Amino acid sequence: MAGPAPGGRLRPLAALTLVLALAPGLPTARAGQTPRPAERGPPVRLFTEEELARYGGEEEDQPIYLAVKGVVFDVTSGKEFYGRGAPYNALTGKDSTRGVAKMSLDPADLTHDTTGLTAKELEALDDIFTKVYKAKYPIVGYTARRILNEDGSPNLDFKPEDQPHFDIKDEF
């Protein structure tokens, strides 16, 4: 069966199956053991660029999301920073990894692309990712680009345990 067409929507069950298939470190029950109930939290989902753009803080009744390093954070609690007209609103509704690394709101930097970043910028990115976003805001999903290839097929090279600061316990 072919994967979704580029730009197509990934069904939630298919997304969950993909995440579970790519996350071999998730705890599982052994034979004869009762599985522990999962902790309830917001559902983790994959976002296409178009879907993520819907959460840019323009509508009062919508949550505000932004992605850094392909991880989508709900920054609604920081509405004074990320809401419509706020200082960092330009970062929302997209993967703004490069802008975060360069501490830039230049539209050219508001992208997932980290090509050509200096070691200092990459260090700043890791620091902000961990000490600001992961520490303060709930993770609600991932960008499809982080886990899927351009054609929608699973990125077999993606291994959660190999991602910087990726702790499956914290992110799922």
TIRO-2110 file (N, C-alpha, C; in Angstrom, 1 decimal):
// TIRO-2110
0.8, -1.2, 0.0, N, 1, A
0.0, 0.0, 0.0, CA, 1, A
0.9, 1.2, 0.0, C, 1, A
0.6, 2.2, -0.8, N, 2, A
1.4, 3.4, -1.0, CA, 2, A
1.1, 4.3, 0.2, C, 2, A
2.1, 5.1, 0.6, N, 3, A
2.0, 6.1, 1.6, CA, 3, A
1.2, 7.3, 1.1, C, 3, A
0.8, 8.2, 1.9, N, 4, A
0.1, 9.4, 1.5, CA, 4, A
0.9, 10.2, 0.5, C, 4, A
0.1, 10.9, -0.4, N, 5, A
0.8, 11.7, -1.4, CA, 5, A
1.4, 12.9, -0.7, C, 5, A
2.5, 13.5, -1.2, N, 6, A
3.0, 14.7, -0.6, CA, 6, A
2.0, 15.7, -0.3, C, 6, A
2.0, 16.3, 0.8, N, 7, A
1.0, 17.3, 1.2, CA, 7, A
-0.3, 16.7, 1.7, C, 7, A
-0.5, 15.4, 1.5, N, 8, A
-1.7, 14.7, 1.9, CA, 8, A
-1.7, 14.5, 3.4, C, 8, A
-2.9, 14.3, 4.0, N, 9, A
-3.0, 14.1, 5.4, CA, 9, A
-2.7, 12.7, 5.8, C, 9, A
-2.1, 12.5, 6.9, N, 10, A
-1.8, 11.2, 7.5, CA, 10, A
-2.8, 11.0, 8.5, C, 10, A
-3.5, 9.8, 8.4, N, 11, A
-4.6, 9.5, 9.3, CA, 11, A
-4.0, 9.3, 10.7, C, 11, A
-4.8, 9.7, 11.8, N, 12, A
-4.2, 9.6, 13.1, CA, 12, A
-3.8, 8.2, 13.5, C, 12, A
-4.6, 7.2, 13.2, N, 13, A
-4.2, 5.8, 13.5, CA, 13, A
-2.9, 5.4, 12.8, C, 13, A
-2.8, 5.8, 11.6, N, 14, A
-1.5, 5.5, 10.8, CA, 14, A
-0.3, 6.3, 11.4, C, 14, A
-0.6, 7.5, 11.9, N, 15, A
0.5, 8.3, 12.5, CA, 15, A
0.9, 7.6, 13.8, C, 15, A
0.0, 7.2, 14.6, N, 16, A
0.3, 6.5, 15.9, CA, 16, A
1.1, 5.2, 15.6, C, 16, A
0.6, 4.5, 14.6, N, 17, A
1.3, 3.2, 14.2, CA, 17, A
2.8, 3.5, 13.8, C, 17, A
2.9, 4.6, 13.0, N, 18, A
4.3, 5.0, 12.6, CA, 18, A
5.2, 5.3, 13.8, C, 18, A
4.6, 6.1, 14.7, N, 19, A
5.4, 6.6, 15.8, CA, 19, A
5.8, 5.3, 16.7, C, 19, A
4.9, 4.4, 16.9, N, 20, A
5.2, 3.2, 17.7, CA, 20, A
6.2, 2.4, 17.0, C, 20, A
6.1, 2.3, 15.7, N, 21, A
7.0, 1.4, 14.9, CA, 21, A
8.4, 2.0, 15.0, C, 21, A
8.5, 3.4, 15.0, N, 22, A
9.8, 4.0, 15.0, CA, 22, A
10.4, 4.2, 16.4, C, 22, A
9.6, 3.8, 17.4, N, 23, A
10.1, 4.0, 18.8, CA, 23, A
10.2, 2.7, 19.5, C, 23, A
11.3, 2.0, 19.2, N, 24, A
11.4, 0.7, 19.8, CA, 24, A
11.6, 0.7, 21.3, C, 24, A
12.0, 1.8, 21.9, N, 25, A
12.3, 1.9, 23.3, CA, 25, A
11.0, 2.1, 24.2, C, 25, A
9.8, 2.1, 23.6, N, 26, A
8.6, 2.3, 24.4, CA, 26, A
8.4, 1.0, 25.3, C, 26, A
8.0, 1.2, 26.6, N, 27, A
7.9, 0.1, 27.4, CA, 27, A
6.7, -0.8, 27.0, C, 27, A
6.9, -2.1, 27.1, N, 28, A
5.8, -3.0, 26.7, CA, 28, A
5.7, -4.0, 27.8, C, 28, A
4.5, -4.6, 27.9, N, 29, A
4.2, -5.6, 28.9, CA, 29, A
4.8, -6.9, 28.5, C, 29, A
5.4, -7.6, 29.5, N, 30, A
5.9, -9.0, 29.2, CA, 30, A
4.8, -10.0, 29.4, C, 30, A
5.0, -11.2, 28.8, N, 31, A
3.9, -12.2, 28.9, CA, 31, A
3.6, -12.4, 30.4, C, 31, A
2.3, -12.5, 30.7, N, 32, A
1.9, -12.7, 32.1, CA, 32, A
1.8, -11.5, 32.9, C, 32, A
2.2, -10.3, 32.4, N, 33, A
2.2, -9.1, 33.2, CA, 33, A
1.0, -8.2, 32.7, C, 33, A
0.4, -7.5, 33.6, N, 34, A
-0.6, -6.6, 33.2, CA, 34, A
0.0, -5.3, 32.8, C, 34, A
-0.3, -4.8, 31.6, N, 35, A
0.3, -3.5, 31.2, CA, 35, A
-0.1, -2.4, 32.1, C, 35, A
0.8, -1.5, 32.4, N, 36, A
0.5, -0.3, 33.2, CA, 36, A
-0.4, 0.6, 32.3, C, 36, A
-1.4, 1.3, 32.9, N, 37, A
-2.1, 2.2, 32.1, CA, 37, A
-1.2, 3.4, 31.7, C, 37, A
-1.4, 3.9, 30.5, N, 38, A
-0.6, 5.0, 30.1, CA, 38, A
-1.0, 6.3, 30.8, C, 38, A
-0.1, 7.1, 31.0, N, 39, A
-0.4, 8.4, 31.6, CA, 39, A
-1.2, 9.2, 30.5, C, 39, A
-2.2, 9.9, 31.0, N, 40, A
-3.0, 10.7, 30.1, CA, 40, A
-2.3, 12.0, 29.8, C, 40, A
-2.3, 12.5, 28.6, N, 41, A
-1.7, 13.7, 28.3, CA, 41, A
-2.3, 14.1, 26.9, C, 41, A
-1.8, 15.2, 26.4, N, 42, A
-2.4, 15.6, 25.1, CA, 42, A
-1.9, 14.5, 24.0, C, 42, A
-2.8, 14.3, 23.0, N, 43, A
-2.4, 13.3, 22.0, CA, 43, A
-1.2, 13.8, 21.2, C, 43, A
-0.3, 12.9, 20.9, N, 44, A
0.9, 13.2, 20.1, CA, 44, A
0.5, 12.9, 18.7, C, 44, A
0.7, 13.9, 17.8, N, 45, A
0.4, 13.7, 16.4, CA, 45, A
1.4, 14.3, 15.5, C, 45, A
1.3, 13.9, 14.2, N, 46, A
2.2, 14.5, 13.2, CA, 46, A
1.5, 15.6, 12.5, C, 46, A
2.3, 16.7, 12.3, N, 47, A
1.7, 17.9, 11.6, CA, 47, A
2.4, 18.1, 10.3, C, 47, A
1.6, 18.3, 9.3, N, 48, A
2.2, 18.8, 8.0, CA, 48, A
2.4, 20.3, 8.2, C, 48, A
3.1, 20.9, 7.2, N, 49, A
3.3, 22.3, 7.3, CA, 49, A
2.0, 23.1, 7.3, C, 49, A
1.1, 22.6, 6.4, N, 50, A
-0.2, 23.3, 6.3, CA, 50, A
-1.0, 23.2, 7.6, C, 50, A
-1.0, 22.0, 8.3, N, 51, A
-1.7, 21.9, 9.5, CA, 51, A
-1.1, 22.7, 10.6, C, 51, A
0.2, 22.8, 10.7, N, 52, A
0.9, 23.6, 11.7, CA, 52, A
0.6, 25.1, 11.5, C, 52, A
0.5, 25.5, 10.3, N, 53, A
0.2, 26.9, 10.0, CA, 53, A
-1.1, 27.4, 10.6, C, 53, A
-2.1, 26.5, 10.8, N, 54, A
-3.4, 26.8, 11.4, CA, 54, A
-3.2, 27.3, 12.8, C, 54, A
-2.1, 27.0, 13.5, N, 55, A
-1.9, 27.3, 14.9, CA, 55, A
-0.9, 28.5, 15.1, C, 55, A
-1.0, 29.5, 14.3, N, 56, A
-0.1, 30.6, 14.4, CA, 56, A
-0.5, 31.8, 15.3, C, 56, A
-1.5, 31.6, 16.1, N, 57, A
-1.9, 32.6, 17.0, CA, 57, A
-2.8, 33.7, 16.5, C, 57, A
-3.3, 33.5, 15.3, N, 58, A
-4.2, 34.5, 14.7, CA, 58, A
-5.6, 34.5, 15.2, C, 58, A
-6.1, 33.3, 15.6, N, 59, A
-7.5, 33.1, 16.0, CA, 59, A
-7.5, 32.9, 17.5, C, 59, A
-8.3, 33.7, 18.2, N, 60, A
-8.4, 33.7, 19.7, CA, 60, A
-8.7, 32.3, 20.2, C, 60, A
-9.6, 31.5, 19.6, N, 61, A
-10.0, 30.3, 20.1, CA, 61, A
-9.1, 29.1, 19.8, C, 61, A
-8.1, 29.3, 19.1, N, 62, A
-7.1, 28.2, 18.7, CA, 62, A
-5.9, 28.2, 19.6, C, 62, A
-5.4, 27.0, 19.9, N, 63, A
-4.1, 27.0, 20.6, CA, 63, A
-3.0, 27.6, 19.7, C, 63, A
-1.8, 27.9, 20.3, N, 64, A
-0.7, 28.5, 19.5, CA, 64, A
0.4, 27.4, 19.6, C, 64, A
0.9, 27.0, 18.4, N, 65, A
1.9, 26.0, 18.3, CA, 65, A
3.1, 26.5, 17.6, C, 65, A
4.3, 26.1, 17.9, N, 66, A
5.5, 26.3, 17.2, CA, 66, A
6.3, 25.0, 17.3, C, 66, A
7.2, 24.8, 16.2, N, 67, A
8.0, 23.7, 16.2, CA, 67, A
9.5, 24.1, 16.3, C, 67, A
10.3, 23.4, 17.0, N, 68, A
11.7, 23.5, 17.1, CA, 68, A
12.3, 22.1, 17.0, C, 68, A
13.2, 22.0, 16.0, N, 69, A
13.9, 20.7, 15.8, CA, 69, A
12.8, 19.6, 15.5, C, 69, A
11.7, 20.0, 14.8, N, 70, A
10.7, 19.0, 14.5, CA, 70, A
9.7, 18.6, 15.6, C, 70, A
9.9, 19.2, 16.8, N, 71, A
9.0, 18.9, 17.9, CA, 71, A
8.0, 20.1, 18.0, C, 71, A
6.7, 19.7, 18.1, N, 72, A
5.7, 20.8, 18.1, CA, 72, A
5.3, 21.0, 19.6, C, 72, A
5.4, 22.3, 20.0, N, 73, A
5.1, 22.7, 21.3, CA, 73, A
3.9, 23.5, 21.3, C, 73, A
3.1, 23.4, 22.4, N, 74, A
1.9, 24.2, 22.6, CA, 74, A
2.4, 25.4, 23.5, C, 74, A
2.5, 26.6, 22.9, N, 75, A
3.0, 27.8, 23.6, CA, 75, A
1.9, 28.7, 24.0, C, 75, A
0.6, 28.2, 24.0, N, 76, A
-0.5, 29.0, 24.3, CA, 76, A
-0.4, 29.7, 25.6, C, 76, A
0.2, 29.1, 26.6, N, 77, A
0.4, 29.7, 27.9, CA, 77, A
1.3, 30.9, 27.9, C, 77, A
2.1, 31.0, 26.8, N, 78, A
3.0, 32.2, 26.6, CA, 78, A
2.4, 33.1, 25.6, C, 78, A
1.0, 33.2, 25.6, N, 79, A
0.3, 34.1, 24.6, CA, 79, A
0.9, 35.5, 24.6, C, 79, A
1.3, 36.1, 25.7, N, 80, A
1.9, 37.4, 25.7, CA, 80, A
3.2, 37.5, 24.9, C, 80, A
3.8, 36.4, 24.6, N, 81, A
5.0, 36.4, 23.8, CA, 81, A
4.7, 35.9, 22.4, C, 81, A
3.8, 34.9, 22.2, N, 82, A
3.6, 34.3, 21.0, CA, 82, A
2.3, 34.6, 20.3, C, 82, A
1.3, 35.2, 20.9, N, 83, A
0.0, 35.5, 20.4, CA, 83, A
0.1, 36.6, 19.3, C, 83, A
-1.1, 36.9, 18.7, N, 84, A
-1.2, 37.8, 17.6, CA, 84, A
-0.6, 39.2, 18.1, C, 84, A
0.3, 39.8, 17.3, N, 85, A
0.9, 41.0, 17.7, CA, 85, A
2.0, 41.0, 18.7, C, 85, A
2.3, 39.8, 19.3, N, 86, A
3.3, 39.7, 20.3, CA, 86, A
4.7, 39.6, 19.7, C, 86, A
5.7, 39.8, 20.5, N, 87, A
7.1, 39.9, 19.9, CA, 87, A
7.6, 38.7, 19.2, C, 87, A
7.2, 37.5, 19.6, N, 88, A
7.7, 36.2, 19.0, CA, 88, A
6.6, 35.5, 18.1, C, 88, A
5.6, 36.2, 17.8, N, 89, A
4.5, 35.6, 17.0, CA, 89, A
5.0, 35.1, 15.6, C, 89, A
6.1, 35.7, 15.1, N, 90, A
6.6, 35.2, 13.8, CA, 90, A
7.1, 33.8, 13.8, C, 90, A
7.5, 33.3, 15.0, N, 91, A
8.0, 31.9, 15.2, CA, 91, A
6.9, 30.9, 15.1, C, 91, A
5.6, 31.3, 15.3, N, 92, A
4.5, 30.3, 15.5, CA, 92, A
3.9, 29.8, 14.2, C, 92, A
3.3, 28.7, 14.3, N, 93, A
2.7, 28.1, 13.1, CA, 93, A
3.6, 27.5, 12.1, C, 93, A
4.8, 27.2, 12.5, N, 94, A
5.9, 26.7, 11.6, CA, 94, A
7.0, 26.1, 12.4, C, 94, A
7.9, 25.4, 11.7, N, 95, A
9.1, 24.9, 12.4, CA, 95, A
10.1, 26.0, 12.2, C, 95, A
10.5, 26.7, 13.3, N, 96, A
11.3, 27.9, 13.3, CA, 96, A
12.7, 27.6, 13.9, C, 96, A
13.2, 26.4, 13.6, N, 97, A
14.5, 25.9, 14.2, CA, 97, A
15.6, 26.9, 13.9, C, 97, A
15.8, 27.3, 12.6, N, 98, A
16.9, 28.1, 12.3, CA, 98, A
16.8, 29.5, 13.0, C, 98, A
15.6, 30.1, 13.0, N, 99, A
15.4, 31.3, 13.7, CA, 99, A
15.7, 31.3, 15.2, C, 99, A
15.3, 30.2, 15.8, N, 100, A
15.7, 30.0, 17.2, CA, 100, A
17.2, 29.9, 17.4, C, 100, A
17.8, 29.1, 16.6, N, 101, A
19.3, 29.0, 16.6, CA, 101, A
20.0, 30.3, 16.5, C, 101, A
19.5, 31.1, 15.5, N, 102, A
20.2, 32.4, 15.2, CA, 102, A
19.6, 33.5, 16.0, C, 102, A
18.6, 33.2, 16.8, N, 103, A
17.9, 34.3, 17.6, CA, 103, A
17.5, 35.4, 16.6, C, 103, A
16.8, 34.9, 15.5, N, 104, A
16.4, 35.8, 14.5, CA, 104, A
14.9, 35.7, 14.1, C, 104, A
14.3, 36.8, 13.9, N, 105, A
12.9, 36.8, 13.4, CA, 105, A
12.8, 37.1, 11.9, C, 105, A
13.9, 37.1, 11.3, N, 106, A
14.0, 37.4, 9.8, CA, 106, A
13.2, 36.3, 9.1, C, 106, A
12.2, 36.6, 8.3, N, 107, A
11.4, 35.6, 7.6, CA, 107, A
12.3, 34.5, 6.9, C, 107, A
13.5, 34.9, 6.4, N, 108, A
14.3, 33.9, 5.7, CA, 108, A
14.9, 32.9, 6.7, C, 108, A
14.9, 33.2, 8.0, N, 109, A
15.4, 32.3, 9.0, CA, 109, A
14.3, 31.4, 9.7, C, 109, A
13.1, 31.7, 9.4, N, 110, A
12.0, 31.0, 10.0, CA, 110, A
11.7, 29.7, 9.2, C, 110, A
12.6, 28.7, 9.4, N, 111, A
12.6, 27.5, 8.7, CA, 111, A
13.2, 26.4, 9.5, C, 111, A
12.9, 25.1, 9.1, N, 112, A
13.5, 24.0, 9.8, CA, 112, A
15.0, 23.8, 9.4, C, 112, A
15.4, 24.4, 8.3, N, 113, A
16.7, 24.1, 7.7, CA, 113, A
17.9, 24.6, 8.6, C, 113, A
18.8, 23.7, 9.0, N, 114, A
19.9, 24.1, 9.9, CA, 114, A
21.2, 24.1, 9.1, C, 114, A
21.1, 24.0, 7.8, N, 115, A
22.3, 24.0, 7.0, CA, 115, A
23.1, 25.3, 7.2, C, 115, A
24.4, 25.1, 7.4, N, 116, A
25.3, 26.2, 7.5, CA, 116, A
25.4, 26.9, 8.9, C, 116, A
24.6, 26.4, 9.9, N, 117, A
24.7, 27.1, 11.2, CA, 117, A
26.0, 26.8, 11.8, C, 117, A
26.5, 27.8, 12.6, N, 118, A
27.8, 27.6, 13.2, CA, 118, A
27.7, 26.7, 14.5, C, 118, A
28.8, 26.3, 15.0, N, 119, A
28.8, 25.4, 16.2, CA, 119, A
28.1, 26.2, 17.4, C, 119, A
28.4, 27.5, 17.4, N, 120, A
27.8, 28.3, 18.5, CA, 120, A
26.3, 28.4, 18.4, C, 120, A
25.8, 28.6, 17.1, N, 121, A
24.4, 28.6, 16.9, CA, 121, A
23.7, 27.3, 17.2, C, 121, A
24.4, 26.2, 16.8, N, 122, A
23.8, 24.8, 17.2, CA, 122, A
23.8, 24.6, 18.7, C, 122, A
24.8, 25.1, 19.4, N, 123, A
24.8, 25.0, 20.8, CA, 123, A
23.7, 25.8, 21.4, C, 123, A
23.5, 27.0, 20.9, N, 124, A
22.4, 27.9, 21.4, CA, 124, A
21.0, 27.2, 21.1, C, 124, A
20.9, 26.6, 20.0, N, 125, A
19.7, 25.9, 19.6, CA, 125, A
19.4, 24.8, 20.6, C, 125, A
20.4, 23.9, 20.9, N, 126, A
20.2, 22.8, 21.9, CA, 126, A
19.8, 23.4, 23.3, C, 126, A
20.5, 24.5, 23.7, N, 127, A
20.2, 25.0, 25.0, CA, 127, A
18.8, 25.6, 25.1, C, 127, A
18.4, 26.3, 24.1, N, 128, A
17.0, 26.9, 24.1, CA, 128, A
16.0, 25.8, 24.0, C, 128, A
16.2, 24.8, 23.1, N, 129, A
15.3, 23.7, 23.0, CA, 129, A
15.0, 23.0, 24.3, C, 129, A
16.1, 22.8, 25.1, N, 130, A
16.0, 22.1, 26.4, CA, 130, A
15.5, 23.0, 27.5, C, 130, A
16.1, 24.1, 27.6, N, 131, A
15.9, 25.0, 28.8, CA, 131, A
14.7, 25.9, 28.7, C, 131, A
14.2, 26.1, 27.5, N, 132, A
13.0, 26.9, 27.3, CA, 132, A
11.8, 26.1, 26.8, C, 132, A
11.9, 25.5, 25.7, N, 133, A
10.8, 24.9, 25.1, CA, 133, A
10.4, 23.6, 25.8, C, 133, A
11.4, 22.6, 26.0, N, 134, A
11.0, 21.4, 26.7, CA, 134, A
10.7, 21.6, 28.1, C, 134, A
11.3, 22.6, 28.7, N, 135, A
11.1, 22.9, 30.2, CA, 135, A
9.8, 23.5, 30.5, C, 135, A
9.3, 24.3, 29.5, N, 136, A
8.1, 25.2, 29.8, CA, 136, A
6.8, 24.8, 29.1, C, 136, A
6.9, 24.1, 27.9, N, 137, A
5.7, 23.9, 27.1, CA, 137, A
5.5, 22.5, 26.8, C, 137, A
4.2, 22.1, 26.8, N, 138, A
3.9, 20.7, 26.5, CA, 138, A
4.2, 20.4, 25.0, C, 138, A
4.6, 19.1, 24.8, N, 139, A
4.8, 18.7, 23.4, CA, 139, A
3.5, 18.1, 22.9, C, 139, A
3.0, 18.5, 21.8, N, 140, A
1.8, 18.0, 21.2, CA, 140, A
2.0, 17.2, 20.0, C, 140, A
3.2, 17.2, 19.4, N, 141, A
3.4, 16.3, 18.3, CA, 141, A
4.8, 16.6, 17.6, C, 141, A
4.8, 16.2, 16.4, N, 142, A
6.1, 16.3, 15.6, CA, 142, A
5.7, 16.8, 14.2, C, 142, A
6.7, 17.4, 13.6, N, 143, A
6.4, 17.8, 12.2, CA, 143, A
6.6, 16.5, 11.3, C, 143, A
5.8, 16.4, 10.3, N, 144, A
5.9, 15.2, 9.4, CA, 144, A
7.3, 15.1, 8.9, C, 144, A
8.0, 16.2, 8.6, N, 145, A
9.3, 16.2, 8.0, CA, 145, A
10.3, 15.5, 8.9, C, 145, A
10.1, 15.5, 10.2, N, 146, A
11.0, 14.9, 11.2, CA, 146, A
11.0, 13.4, 11.0, C, 146, A
9.8, 12.8, 10.7, N, 147, A
9.7, 11.4, 10.8, CA, 147, A
9.4, 10.8, 9.4, C, 147, A
9.0, 11.6, 8.4, N, 148, A
8.6, 11.1, 7.1, CA, 148, A
9.5, 11.6, 6.0, C, 148, A
9.7, 10.9, 5.0, N, 149, A
10.4, 11.4, 3.8, CA, 149, A
9.4, 12.3, 3.0, C, 149, A
10.0, 13.0, 2.0, N, 150, A
9.2, 13.9, 1.2, CA, 150, A
8.0, 13.2, 0.5, C, 150, A
8.1, 11.9, 0.2, N, 151, A
7.0, 11.2, -0.5, CA, 151, A
6.0, 10.6, 0.5, C, 151, A
6.2, 10.9, 1.8, N, 152, A
5.3, 10.4, 2.8, CA, 152, A
5.6, 9.0, 3.4, C, 152, A
6.6, 8.4, 2.9, N, 153, A
7.0, 7.1, 3.4, CA, 153, A
7.8, 7.3, 4.7, C, 153, A
7.9, 6.3, 5.6, N, 154, A
8.6, 6.5, 6.9, CA, 154, A
10.1, 6.7, 6.6, C, 154, A
10.7, 7.6, 7.4, N, 155, A
12.1, 7.8, 7.3, CA, 155, A
12.8, 6.7, 8.1, C, 155, A
13.3, 5.7, 7.5, N, 156, A
13.9, 4.6, 8.2, CA, 156, A
15.2, 4.9, 8.9, C, 156, A
15.8, 6.1, 8.6, N, 157, A
17.0, 6.5, 9.3, CA, 157, A
16.7, 7.3, 10.6, C, 157, A
15.4, 7.6, 10.8, N, 158, A
15.0, 8.3, 12.0, CA, 158, A
15.0, 7.3, 13.1, C, 158, A
15.8, 7.6, 14.1, N, 159, A
15.8, 6.8, 15.3, CA, 159, A
15.7, 7.7, 16.5, C, 159, A
14.6, 7.7, 17.2, N, 160, A
14.4, 8.6, 18.3, CA, 160, A
15.5, 8.7, 19.3, C, 160, A
16.1, 7.5, 19.6, N, 161, A
17.2, 7.5, 20.5, CA, 161, A
18.5, 8.2, 20.0, C, 161, A
18.6, 8.5, 18.7, N, 162, A
19.7, 9.1, 18.2, CA, 162, A
19.5, 10.7, 18.1, C, 162, A
18.3, 11.1, 18.3, N, 163, A
18.1, 12.6, 18.2, CA, 163, A
18.6, 13.3, 19.4, C, 163, A
19.2, 14.5, 19.2, N, 164, A
19.7, 15.2, 20.4, CA, 164, A
18.6, 15.5, 21.4, C, 164, A
18.8, 15.3, 22.6, N, 165, A
17.9, 15.6, 23.7, CA, 165, A
16.5, 14.9, 23.5, C, 165, A
16.5, 13.8, 22.8, N, 166, A
15.2, 13.1, 22.6, CA, 166, A
15.1, 12.1, 23.7, C, 166, A
14.2, 12.3, 24.6, N, 167, A
14.0, 11.3, 25.7, CA, 167, A
12.5, 10.8, 25.5, C, 167, A
12.4, 9.6, 25.1, N, 168, A
11.1, 9.1, 24.8, CA, 168, A
10.1, 9.2, 26.0, C, 168, A
10.6, 9.1, 27.2, N, 169, A
9.8, 9.2, 28.4, CA, 169, A
9.2, 10.6, 28.5, C, 169, A
10.0, 11.6, 28.1, N, 170, A
9.5, 13.0, 28.2, CA, 170, A
8.6, 13.4, 27.0, C, 170, A
8.8, 12.8, 25.9, N, 171, A
8.2, 13.3, 24.7, CA, 171, A
6.9, 12.5, 24.3, C, 171, A
6.7, 11.4, 24.9, N, 172, A
5.4, 10.7, 24.6, CA, 172, A
4.6, 10.6, 25.8, C, 172, A
END
